[in-house]
């Protein structure tokens, strides 16, 4: 499963390193997919709620579903099953 981690802005490089190190605690096979200025996407088998409890430089962690172009969103929404009551779309 892919996880999106929102990092604090104090020291982004340190926050990224911390996020990846903590992911390795829960899943030694976890891998860094990609990152942005204040986010990192990590592939791994762990519960994101427990993940954030161990982080000092992250605001939140959630399941990452899709990254792509705006015109591809409609196809994703047709097949998306939302497990909770809320979801977020980040556009840059």
C-alpha positions in Angstrom: 0.0 0.0 0.0 1.2 3.5 -0.7 1.2 6.1 2.0 1.3 9.9 1.7 3.1 11.6 4.6 2.7 15.4 5.0 5.9 16.7 6.4 6.4 19.8 8.6 8.4 22.6 7.1 11.2 23.1 9.7 13.7 21.0 7.9 12.3 19.1 4.9 15.4 17.0 4.3 15.5 15.7 7.9 11.7 15.1 7.8 12.0 13.0 4.7 14.8 11.0 6.2 12.8 10.5 9.4 9.7 9.4 7.5 11.6 6.8 5.5 13.5 5.5 8.6 10.2 5.2 10.6 8.6 3.3 7.7 11.5 0.8 7.9 10.6 0.1 11.6 7.1 -1.1 10.6 8.1 -2.7 7.3 11.8 -3.3 6.5 10.9 -3.7 2.8 9.2 -0.3 2.6 10.4 1.9 -0.3 10.5 5.6 -1.1 8.3 6.2 -4.2 8.7 9.9 -4.6 8.6 13.2 -2.7 7.7 16.8 -3.1 8.5 19.8 -1.0 6.4 18.9 2.0 5.2 15.4 1.1 6.7 11.9 0.7 5.0 8.8 -0.8 6.2 5.5 0.8 5.2 2.0 -0.3 4.9 -0.3 2.7 2.8 -2.6 4.8 1.9 -0.6 7.9 -0.9 1.3 9.5 -0.4 5.1 8.8 -2.0 6.0 12.1 0.7 4.2 14.1 3.3 5.6 11.7 2.5 9.3 12.6 2.7 8.5 16.3 6.4 7.8 15.9 7.1 10.9 13.8 8.4 14.2 15.1 8.5 16.1 11.8 5.2 14.9 10.1 1.7 16.3 10.4 -0.2 13.4 9.0 -0.1 10.1 7.1 -2.8 8.6 4.9 -3.3 6.1 2.1 -2.1 7.4 -1.2 -4.5 6.4 -4.0 -3.5 8.2 -7.2 -1.1 10.6 -8.7 -1.6 11.9 -12.3 -3.0 14.5 -14.5 -6.3 16.3 -13.8 -8.0 14.7 -16.9 -7.4 11.3 -15.4 -9.3 11.9 -12.1 -12.8 11.0 -13.5 -11.7 7.5 -14.3 -10.2 7.1 -10.8 -13.4 8.3 -9.1 -15.5 5.7 -10.9 -13.6 2.8 -9.3 -12.6 4.4 -6.0 -13.9 2.8 -2.8 -13.5 5.2 0.1 -13.1 3.3 3.4 -13.8 6.2 5.8 -15.9 9.3 5.9 -13.5 11.7 4.3 -10.9 12.1 1.6 -8.6 14.8 0.3 -7.4 15.8 -3.1 -4.1 17.7 -3.3 -3.5 19.6 -6.5 -0.3 21.4 -7.4 
